[in-house]
């Protein structure tokens, strides 16, 4: 019998297809059935005795790798790598396996949906209607807007393509060069501040790391047009949520939508109750199709060395 795999991700075992497919290859595998991410010593005890693991939102740092020296392979369920200390993994001889872009379409489609909900005031007028108020005014169209993409990797490119299909003008900013993509799709590459000043929609698609934490704060929000909308379907912590709330309260920003928060679930009920704010509970990458794609990629990663991450060309920089 093949060794058991420790599936720390609480989301993975919720899908019976993924459970069956993993058990067909690793029959003795164990699953996190707590319905929440494992933390600290609980995570360490769960991983002990296993050389392979599938993780989701679990934080894997120096202390975890040091406490479980038998762990050799970690396959990531999902696309974010901000929870894994890749340098610590390398020091302890742990191969981290990861597949880029497996949920790009799901996140991109939610991003476009949030743009339309904001622009057409869907959430606000729907709330009015439930209270018996027939509100006039239909907002604005995405097709006549300028969409600014911050981070033009897998998800950013999918959002750019969808935005162009609506007829929107699209500009993008990224630390990497995507000249062929920009030319083929009709994207205008611009500087960071130019994008903030000129875009009607600023859509964030960068990872959370030391260079992007707090990337959108009071200074950046002040550069945006009062008629503009901010959308974050990337990672919580990239946007200063307190500063964003003040911009919304002071009508310095027309609206904002977040699928991700610095603390999940978010505790700021005032922000969540604002008429010009739309929040969703981190559902961007959890469509039925994306869940299967992410899970199957994680299963492949257990045995496919080509999915191992190299620190010299880490995908954390822009995905």
Protein Blocks (a to p, Z undefined) as FASTA:
>chain_A
ZZddddfblklmmpmklmmmmmmmmmmbccdfkopacehjlmmmmmgopabdcdfkbccd
fklmmmmmmbmbdcdedjbfklpcfklmmmnopacdddehklmmmmmmmmmmmmmmmmno
mmmmmmmmmnopacehebjafklpccddehjafklmmmmmmmmmnopacddddfbdckkm
mmmnopacddfklmmmmpmbdcdfbdcdfklgokacfklmmmpcfkbccddfkbghjacf
klmmmmmmnopafbdcdfbdfbdcdfblmlmmpmkbccdehillmcfklmmmmmmmmmmm
mmmmklpccfklccklpZZ
